[in-house]
Amino acid sequence: MKKKISILLAALLLCTSMVACNEQPYMGDDESETTTQCPEKEDDDSDDDEPISSDDEPVTDGDKPISSDDEPDTDEDGPTIQENKYTKIKCIVAACDDVYIFQNYNGMYGLLSTDGDIIYEGFYLNQCFNEFSNYLSCRNKNAYAWEGSSEILDKNGNSVLAVGENNIEFISDITQGRIFAYQMTDEKPSGKTYDLICYSAKDMSEVFRVSDIDEISGYIDFDETGYCDYGYSHQNVVDIHGNIYRYENWKYYDSNGNEYTERYNVGYDPLISERYGLPVVSGIEPCIDRDIWYDLVDSYEEYENASDRTFEVGITQNTLGQIATLYMNTTSTWYATMDANGNILMEPTKDIWLGASEFDLCVFSNDLCCAYQPSSGLWGYVDPYGNWKIAPQYESVTAFSYAGLAVVNDLVVIDTTGKIVMDISDQGDVHTLEGTYQLSGTSGYSSCCLTFSKDGTIVESGWHDTTGTYEVRGDSLIVDAWDSVIPTLYEGVHTLEQNDDALIIDGELWVRTDNE
């Protein structure tokens, strides 16, 4: 009897175990052998060769560059819906190590993650991130470049310093790894009192503070020698370390009353590392002697004898040390490079133009400088010796960032080997519109008439004709003005819906008038 009861209990336990496993047999290493084991949850035996996908996180191939070809949403009862989040992006203007800065068609800027996600948008860029700063400066629509910045943002788009907050009335540009801010500390009938605060552009820590300033002069900033005039009368100078000097009777004095040499009419000179009358600031690299460049320029008879000539020099710090870039122009254009010891690295040549344009001497970064090849009309990258490291093949380029990334053809990010890191150039199918449309409710020669041509141009018909280009991507109309903003259709991205012989642009009806 006891034996029968034991057998019955064993069978009951076996049945219970199979129910707990939802009657799913476990497949062992040998597929031909089926067991009734129920594996524990933490020993999930999923296939590593087939990535798990979900609705929230699409499967990505880590070896492929990020592109704009997002997986489309599907509707069982309707057509496939293709949504492109990059439609509004006009170009990427800078690529840092962990964030990219883009500009949209409405003239504003935003931040794009290296995974292709739009982090933040809606500011007017003043200065990008760089090797000396983990922050960017931006302005609102009411602030101009010569008025400094309105706000300082981190790489996630968070505001870390802003005019109007904590009594901050002025923020400078980011220079020499420093940011100035004027903070009002007291307001009396006789006037305001300020603190001049200097922040590190690396971590926004306070480097130094100058207190009890009676009045501010407006725009202030460190110059290339590491000094800054502050105060309304410009009689006080501070360096990037917080040392204060006072200027009286054509002489400078430090806080202990020590006198420095006289200074007369010293202007901006990118080749001079010392500001006359003040000591050299530690941490500021000395520049190349300009006399070496004068000797080189004078050695070219064609340049020396030309009646109309231009001479410019740019200085940049590189892994090879300081590199100077020379631009000479008469009837021809030459470029050359030189190291800090005066040695010619790239002899003056007409076949390689350095920089984003002939008037913009671009810096060398990661041993590379963007360069234009006149014979092909294309851009690439050369080293300081003039060797093409990335062959000319692009319509447009930017300088490499400190992180070794550059933007080519507006929407493609590459590394220093030319490998594509991100490509969002495929922004969906582009269509054109044809015909002349008039805003519903208007008549006659008004400024509310638009003509779309086949070649991608848009012309306003009326009293003030202006011309621009346009593209139609999905349900968006992207307008880019040439000479001026089209009065009836401002440049930027507009919503678009096509309906027979009519268009609905930004919710307003435009009726086609050229149908026969």
C-alpha positions as CSV (number, residue, x, y, z in Angstrom):
1,M,0.0,0.0,0.0
2,K,2.8,2.4,1.0
3,K,4.6,1.6,-2.3
4,K,1.4,2.5,-4.3
5,I,1.0,5.8,-2.5
6,S,4.7,6.7,-3.1
7,I,4.3,6.0,-6.9
8,L,1.1,8.1,-7.0
9,L,2.8,11.0,-5.2
10,A,5.8,10.8,-7.6
11,A,3.5,10.9,-10.6
12,L,1.6,13.9,-9.2
13,L,4.8,15.8,-8.6
14,L,5.9,15.1,-12.2
15,C,2.7,16.5,-13.6
16,T,2.9,19.5,-11.4
17,S,6.5,20.2,-12.6
18,M,5.4,20.0,-16.3
19,V,2.5,22.5,-15.7
20,A,4.9,24.9,-14.0
21,C,7.1,24.8,-17.1
22,N,4.0,25.6,-19.3
23,E,4.5,22.2,-20.8
24,Q,7.5,23.6,-22.9
25,P,10.2,20.9,-23.1
26,Y,13.8,22.1,-22.8
27,M,16.0,21.4,-25.8
28,G,19.4,20.3,-24.7
29,D,22.6,20.4,-26.7
30,D,21.5,17.4,-28.7
31,E,18.3,18.6,-30.6
32,S,17.2,15.0,-31.0
33,E,16.9,14.5,-27.2
34,T,13.9,16.1,-25.5
35,T,13.8,16.4,-21.7
36,T,11.2,17.8,-19.3
37,Q,13.7,20.1,-17.5
38,C,12.6,23.7,-16.8
39,P,15.6,26.0,-17.1
40,E,16.0,28.9,-14.6
41,K,15.3,32.4,-15.9
42,E,18.8,33.7,-15.5
43,D,20.2,31.0,-17.8
44,D,18.4,32.4,-20.9
45,D,19.8,30.4,-23.8
46,S,19.1,32.9,-26.5
47,D,21.0,32.8,-29.8
48,D,23.8,35.4,-29.7
49,D,24.0,35.5,-33.5
50,E,20.5,36.9,-33.9
51,P,20.1,40.2,-32.0
52,I,16.9,40.7,-30.0
53,S,14.7,43.5,-31.4
54,S,11.9,45.5,-29.9
55,D,9.5,48.3,-31.0
56,D,11.5,50.8,-28.9
57,E,15.1,49.8,-29.9
58,P,15.7,48.8,-33.5
59,V,18.4,46.4,-34.4
60,T,21.6,48.2,-35.5
61,D,24.8,46.9,-37.1
62,G,27.7,48.3,-35.2
63,D,30.0,48.1,-38.2
64,K,27.8,50.3,-40.4
65,P,27.6,54.1,-40.3
66,I,24.5,55.6,-38.9
67,S,22.1,56.6,-41.7
68,S,18.7,58.3,-42.0
69,D,17.0,55.2,-43.3
70,D,14.9,54.6,-40.2
71,E,12.8,51.5,-40.0
72,P,9.3,52.7,-41.3
73,D,6.2,52.3,-39.2
74,T,3.7,50.0,-40.7
75,D,-0.1,50.2,-40.6
76,E,-1.9,46.9,-41.3
77,D,-4.8,48.6,-42.9
78,G,-2.9,51.3,-44.8
79,P,0.3,52.1,-46.7
80,T,3.8,52.2,-45.2
81,I,4.5,55.4,-43.3
82,Q,8.1,56.6,-43.8
83,E,9.1,59.2,-41.2
84,N,12.5,61.0,-41.4
85,K,13.7,62.9,-38.3
86,Y,16.5,64.6,-40.3
87,T,14.3,66.4,-42.8
88,K,14.7,69.8,-41.0
89,I,18.5,69.5,-40.8
90,K,20.3,71.6,-43.4
91,C,23.9,70.8,-42.4
92,I,26.2,69.6,-39.6
93,V,28.4,72.5,-38.7
94,A,30.8,70.8,-36.2
95,A,31.5,67.2,-35.0
96,C,33.0,66.7,-31.5
97,D,33.8,63.4,-29.8
98,D,30.4,62.8,-28.3
99,V,28.0,65.3,-29.9
100,Y,27.5,67.0,-33.3
101,I,26.1,70.5,-33.9
102,F,23.6,71.0,-36.7
103,Q,21.8,73.9,-38.3
104,N,18.2,73.6,-39.5
105,Y,16.5,75.3,-42.4
106,N,14.9,77.9,-40.0
107,G,18.4,79.2,-39.2
108,M,18.5,77.8,-35.7
109,Y,20.9,75.2,-34.3
110,G,20.7,71.9,-32.4
111,L,22.7,69.0,-30.9
112,L,22.8,65.6,-32.4
113,S,24.1,62.5,-30.5
114,T,26.6,60.2,-32.1
115,D,23.8,57.6,-32.2
116,G,21.8,59.9,-34.4
117,D,19.3,61.2,-31.9
118,I,18.3,64.9,-31.8
119,I,19.2,65.9,-28.3
120,Y,18.2,69.6,-28.3
121,E,17.4,72.3,-30.8
122,G,16.4,75.9,-30.8
123,F,19.4,78.2,-30.3
124,Y,21.5,80.6,-32.3
125,L,25.1,79.4,-32.2
126,N,27.9,81.7,-31.2
127,Q,30.8,79.3,-30.5
128,C,31.2,75.5,-30.8
129,F,32.8,73.1,-28.4
130,N,36.5,72.8,-28.8
131,E,39.6,71.3,-27.2
132,F,39.6,74.0,-24.5
133,S,35.9,74.0,-23.8
134,N,33.2,71.5,-23.0
135,Y,30.5,74.1,-23.5
136,L,29.1,76.2,-26.3
137,S,27.9,79.8,-26.3
138,C,24.7,80.8,-28.0
139,R,22.5,83.9,-28.4
140,N,18.8,84.4,-28.5
141,K,17.1,86.2,-31.3
142,N,17.5,89.6,-29.6
143,A,21.2,89.4,-29.0
144,Y,24.0,90.1,-31.6
145,A,27.5,88.7,-31.9
146,W,29.1,91.9,-30.6
147,E,27.0,91.8,-27.5
148,G,28.5,88.6,-26.3
149,S,26.5,85.5,-25.5
150,S,23.1,85.0,-24.0
151,E,23.6,81.5,-22.7
152,I,26.2,78.8,-22.1
153,L,25.1,75.2,-22.8
154,D,26.6,71.8,-22.1
155,K,26.7,68.9,-24.5
156,N,23.2,67.8,-23.4
157,G,21.7,71.2,-24.1
158,N,21.4,72.1,-20.5
159,S,21.9,75.8,-19.6
160,V,24.8,76.3,-17.1
161,L,25.0,80.1,-17.3
162,A,22.5,82.6,-18.7
163,V,21.9,86.4,-18.9
164,G,19.0,87.3,-16.7
165,E,19.6,84.5,-14.2
166,N,21.3,85.1,-10.8
167,N,21.7,88.8,-11.7
168,I,24.0,87.9,-14.6
169,E,24.0,90.9,-17.1
170,F,26.7,90.0,-19.5
171,I,28.5,86.8,-20.7
172,S,31.6,87.0,-22.9
173,D,32.8,84.7,-25.6
174,I,34.8,81.6,-24.7
175,T,38.5,82.5,-25.1
176,Q,41.7,80.9,-23.9
177,G,39.5,78.3,-22.1
178,R,37.8,81.1,-20.0
179,I,34.3,82.6,-19.8
180,F,33.7,86.0,-18.3
181,A,30.4,87.0,-16.7
182,Y,29.3,90.3,-15.0
183,Q,27.0,89.7,-12.0
184,M,25.2,92.6,-10.4
185,T,25.8,92.5,-6.6
186,D,24.1,95.8,-5.6
187,E,21.8,98.4,-7.1
188,K,21.5,101.9,-5.5
189,P,20.3,105.3,-6.8
190,S,23.9,106.1,-7.4
191,G,24.4,103.1,-9.7
192,K,25.1,99.4,-9.8
193,T,28.0,97.4,-8.4
194,Y,29.3,94.2,-10.2
195,D,31.5,91.2,-9.7
196,L,33.5,90.1,-12.7
197,I,33.6,86.3,-12.5
198,C,35.9,84.1,-14.6
199,Y,34.8,80.5,-15.2
200,S,36.8,77.6,-16.5
201,A,35.4,76.4,-19.9
202,K,36.3,72.9,-18.9
203,D,34.0,72.4,-15.9
204,M,32.5,75.8,-15.2
205,S,34.4,76.1,-11.9
206,E,35.2,79.6,-10.8
207,V,38.8,80.6,-11.6
208,F,38.8,84.0,-10.0
209,R,36.5,86.9,-9.2
210,V,37.0,90.7,-9.2
211,S,34.6,92.4,-6.9
212,D,33.2,95.9,-6.4
213,I,33.3,97.1,-10.0
214,D,31.3,100.3,-10.3
215,E,30.5,100.2,-14.0
216,I,31.0,97.8,-16.9
217,S,32.3,98.7,-20.4
218,G,30.1,96.3,-22.4
219,Y,31.8,93.7,-24.5
220,I,35.0,92.3,-22.9
221,D,37.1,89.3,-23.7
222,F,40.6,87.9,-23.4
223,D,42.8,88.7,-26.4
224,E,45.4,86.4,-28.0
225,T,48.0,87.4,-25.4
226,G,45.9,86.4,-22.4
227,Y,44.9,89.8,-21.2
228,C,41.5,91.6,-20.9
229,D,40.6,95.3,-20.3
230,Y,37.6,95.6,-18.0
231,G,35.8,98.5,-16.5
232,Y,34.3,101.5,-18.4
233,S,37.6,103.5,-18.6
234,H,39.7,100.4,-19.7
235,Q,42.3,101.4,-17.0
236,N,42.3,97.9,-15.5
237,V,43.6,94.8,-17.0
238,V,43.4,91.2,-15.8
239,D,45.1,88.1,-17.2
240,I,43.7,84.6,-17.5
241,H,45.1,83.7,-14.1
242,G,43.4,86.6,-12.3
243,N,46.5,88.9,-11.9
244,I,45.3,92.5,-12.1
245,Y,47.2,95.4,-13.6
246,R,46.3,99.1,-13.6
247,Y,47.1,101.5,-16.5
248,E,48.0,105.1,-15.6
249,N,50.0,107.7,-17.5
250,W,51.0,105.4,-20.3
251,K,52.3,102.8,-17.9
252,Y,51.2,99.5,-16.3
253,Y,51.4,98.7,-12.6
254,D,50.7,95.4,-10.8
255,S,48.8,95.1,-7.5
256,N,52.1,95.7,-5.6
257,G,52.8,98.9,-7.5
258,N,55.6,97.4,-9.7
259,E,56.0,99.4,-12.9
260,Y,56.2,97.9,-16.4
261,T,57.5,99.4,-19.6
262,E,55.7,101.9,-21.7
263,R,53.1,100.8,-24.2
264,Y,52.0,102.9,-27.2
265,N,49.3,102.1,-29.8
266,V,49.6,98.3,-29.6
267,G,47.0,96.8,-31.9
268,Y,46.0,93.2,-32.8
269,D,48.9,91.3,-34.3
270,P,48.4,87.5,-34.5
271,L,52.1,86.9,-34.8
272,I,53.2,88.7,-31.6
273,S,52.9,86.7,-28.4
274,E,53.9,89.5,-26.0
275,R,51.6,92.5,-25.2
276,Y,54.0,95.5,-24.8
277,G,54.2,96.8,-21.3
278,L,53.0,93.6,-19.7
279,P,54.7,90.3,-18.9
280,V,54.2,87.2,-21.1
281,V,51.3,85.2,-19.7
282,S,52.2,81.6,-18.8
283,G,50.1,79.1,-20.7
284,I,50.0,81.2,-23.8
285,E,52.1,79.7,-26.5
286,P,54.7,82.1,-28.2
287,C,54.1,82.7,-31.9
288,I,56.3,82.5,-34.9
289,D,58.5,85.5,-35.7
290,R,56.7,87.6,-38.3
291,D,60.1,88.8,-39.8
292,I,60.6,85.3,-41.2
293,W,57.4,85.6,-43.2
294,Y,58.3,89.0,-44.5
295,D,61.6,87.6,-45.7
296,L,59.8,84.8,-47.5
297,V,57.3,87.0,-49.1
298,D,59.9,89.5,-50.3
299,S,61.8,86.7,-52.0
300,Y,59.0,86.3,-54.5
301,E,59.6,88.8,-57.3
302,E,56.1,88.5,-58.7
303,Y,54.5,89.3,-55.4
304,E,57.0,92.0,-54.5
305,N,56.5,93.9,-57.8
306,A,52.7,93.5,-57.8
307,S,50.7,96.7,-57.4
308,D,47.7,95.0,-55.9
309,R,48.6,92.3,-53.4
310,T,47.3,90.6,-50.2
311,F,49.3,89.0,-47.5
312,E,47.8,87.0,-44.6
313,V,49.2,84.6,-42.0
314,G,47.4,82.2,-39.7
315,I,48.9,80.5,-36.7
316,T,47.8,77.1,-35.3
317,Q,49.1,74.7,-32.7
318,N,49.5,71.2,-34.0
319,T,51.1,67.9,-33.0
320,L,54.2,69.0,-34.9
321,G,54.3,72.2,-32.9
322,Q,53.2,75.6,-34.1
323,I,52.4,75.8,-37.8
324,A,52.0,79.0,-39.7
325,T,50.0,79.2,-42.9
326,L,50.8,81.8,-45.5
327,Y,48.4,83.2,-48.1
328,M,49.7,85.5,-50.9
329,N,47.6,86.8,-53.7
330,T,48.3,89.0,-56.6
331,T,47.2,87.8,-60.1
332,S,47.8,84.3,-58.7
333,T,47.3,82.7,-55.3
334,W,50.0,80.9,-53.3
335,Y,49.8,79.0,-50.0
336,A,52.7,77.9,-47.9
337,T,53.4,76.5,-44.4
338,M,56.2,77.0,-42.0
339,D,57.1,75.6,-38.5
340,A,58.1,77.6,-35.4
341,N,61.8,77.5,-36.3
342,G,61.2,79.2,-39.7
343,N,61.6,76.0,-41.7
344,I,59.4,75.8,-44.9
345,L,57.3,72.7,-44.7
346,M,55.2,73.3,-47.9
347,E,56.8,75.5,-50.5
348,P,54.5,78.2,-51.8
349,T,52.2,76.6,-54.4
350,K,49.3,77.5,-56.6
351,D,48.0,73.9,-56.7
352,I,46.7,73.7,-53.1
353,W,44.5,76.3,-51.4
354,L,44.4,75.9,-47.7
355,G,41.3,76.7,-45.6
356,A,37.6,76.9,-46.1
357,S,38.1,79.8,-48.6
358,E,41.0,81.8,-49.9
359,F,40.4,84.4,-47.3
360,D,39.9,82.0,-44.4
361,L,43.2,80.5,-43.2
362,C,42.0,77.2,-41.7
363,V,43.9,75.7,-38.9
364,F,45.7,72.3,-38.9
365,S,44.1,69.9,-36.6
366,N,45.2,66.3,-36.1
367,D,48.0,67.1,-38.7
368,L,45.4,67.8,-41.4
369,C,44.0,71.0,-43.0
370,C,41.1,71.1,-45.4
371,A,42.4,72.1,-48.8
372,Y,40.9,73.0,-52.2
373,Q,42.3,71.7,-55.5
374,P,41.8,74.3,-58.2
375,S,42.3,71.8,-61.1
376,S,39.4,69.5,-59.9
377,G,37.3,72.0,-58.1
378,L,37.0,69.6,-55.1
379,W,38.1,69.5,-51.5
380,G,40.2,67.1,-49.5
381,Y,42.8,67.2,-46.7
382,V,46.6,67.7,-46.7
383,D,49.3,67.5,-44.0
384,P,51.6,70.4,-43.2
385,Y,54.0,69.3,-45.9
386,G,51.3,69.6,-48.6
387,N,50.7,65.8,-49.1
388,W,47.1,64.8,-49.8
389,K,46.1,62.5,-47.0
390,I,42.4,62.4,-48.0
391,A,42.1,62.9,-51.8
392,P,40.0,65.8,-53.1
393,Q,36.6,64.4,-53.6
394,Y,34.1,66.5,-51.7
395,E,31.9,69.5,-52.6
396,S,32.3,71.1,-49.1
397,V,34.4,70.4,-46.0
398,T,35.1,71.6,-42.5
399,A,38.3,71.6,-40.5
400,F,38.8,68.5,-38.3
401,S,37.8,69.0,-34.7
402,Y,40.0,68.2,-31.8
403,A,38.3,64.8,-31.7
404,G,39.5,64.0,-35.2
405,L,36.1,64.4,-36.9
406,A,35.1,66.6,-39.9
407,V,32.0,67.2,-41.9
408,V,32.0,66.8,-45.7
409,N,29.2,67.5,-48.1
410,D,27.2,69.1,-45.3
411,L,25.7,65.9,-43.9
412,V,28.5,63.3,-43.7
413,V,30.9,62.9,-40.8
414,I,34.3,61.3,-41.4
415,D,37.4,60.5,-39.3
416,T,41.0,61.4,-40.2
417,T,41.3,58.3,-42.4
418,G,38.3,59.3,-44.5
419,K,36.1,56.6,-43.0
420,I,32.4,57.6,-42.8
421,V,31.3,57.8,-39.1
422,M,27.8,59.2,-39.7
423,D,25.8,59.8,-42.9
424,I,22.4,61.5,-42.8
425,S,22.6,62.8,-46.4
426,D,19.7,60.5,-47.5
427,Q,16.9,62.6,-46.2
428,G,14.1,61.0,-48.1
429,D,12.6,61.3,-51.6
430,V,12.7,64.8,-53.0
431,H,9.9,66.0,-55.2
432,T,9.1,69.1,-57.2
433,L,6.0,71.2,-57.7
434,E,5.0,72.9,-60.9
435,G,2.7,75.8,-61.7
436,T,1.6,79.0,-60.3
437,Y,-0.5,79.2,-57.1
438,Q,-2.3,82.1,-55.5
439,L,-3.2,82.4,-51.9
440,S,-6.9,81.9,-51.5
441,G,-8.8,85.2,-50.9
442,T,-6.3,87.4,-52.8
443,S,-6.5,88.8,-56.3
444,G,-4.7,90.8,-58.9
445,Y,-1.0,91.7,-58.6
446,S,-0.4,90.9,-55.0
447,S,2.6,89.5,-53.2
448,C,0.6,86.3,-52.5
449,C,1.4,84.5,-55.8
450,L,4.0,81.7,-56.1
451,T,5.4,80.0,-59.2
452,F,7.2,76.7,-58.8
453,S,9.4,75.6,-61.7
454,K,10.8,72.2,-62.7
455,D,14.4,73.0,-62.0
456,G,13.8,73.5,-58.3
457,T,13.4,77.3,-58.1
458,I,10.5,79.2,-56.6
459,V,9.6,82.6,-57.9
460,E,7.2,85.1,-56.3
461,S,5.0,86.9,-58.8
462,G,3.9,90.3,-57.8
463,W,5.3,93.7,-57.1
464,H,8.6,92.4,-55.6
465,D,9.9,89.4,-57.4
466,T,12.5,87.4,-55.4
467,T,13.9,84.0,-56.2
468,G,15.0,81.0,-54.1
469,T,15.2,77.2,-54.2
470,Y,12.8,74.6,-52.8
471,E,12.5,70.9,-52.1
472,V,9.6,68.8,-51.2
473,R,10.3,65.9,-48.8
474,G,7.2,64.0,-47.7
475,D,4.9,66.5,-46.2
476,S,7.5,69.2,-45.8
477,L,8.3,72.1,-48.1
478,I,11.8,73.4,-47.6
479,V,12.6,76.9,-48.9
480,D,16.0,78.5,-49.2
481,A,16.0,82.1,-50.3
482,W,18.8,83.4,-52.6
483,D,18.7,87.2,-52.4
484,S,16.1,87.9,-49.8
485,V,13.4,86.2,-47.9
486,I,10.3,85.5,-50.0
487,P,7.6,87.7,-48.4
488,T,4.8,85.2,-48.8
489,L,6.8,82.1,-48.0
490,Y,9.7,82.6,-45.6
491,E,12.8,80.5,-45.9
492,G,12.7,77.4,-43.7
493,V,10.6,74.3,-43.4
494,H,6.8,74.5,-44.0
495,T,4.1,71.9,-43.7
496,L,2.7,70.9,-47.1
497,E,-0.4,69.0,-48.3
498,Q,-1.2,68.5,-51.9
499,N,-4.8,68.3,-53.0
500,D,-5.7,68.2,-56.7
501,D,-5.0,71.7,-58.1
502,A,-4.4,73.2,-54.7
503,L,-1.7,73.3,-52.0
504,I,-2.2,73.7,-48.3
505,I,1.0,75.4,-47.0
506,D,1.1,75.9,-43.2
507,G,-2.6,75.5,-43.1
508,E,-3.4,78.1,-45.7
509,L,-5.0,77.2,-49.1
510,W,-3.1,78.1,-52.3
511,V,-5.1,77.5,-55.5
512,R,-3.4,76.8,-58.9
513,T,-4.1,79.5,-61.4
514,D,-2.2,78.4,-64.6
515,N,-4.4,75.5,-65.5
516,E,-5.8,75.6,-69.0
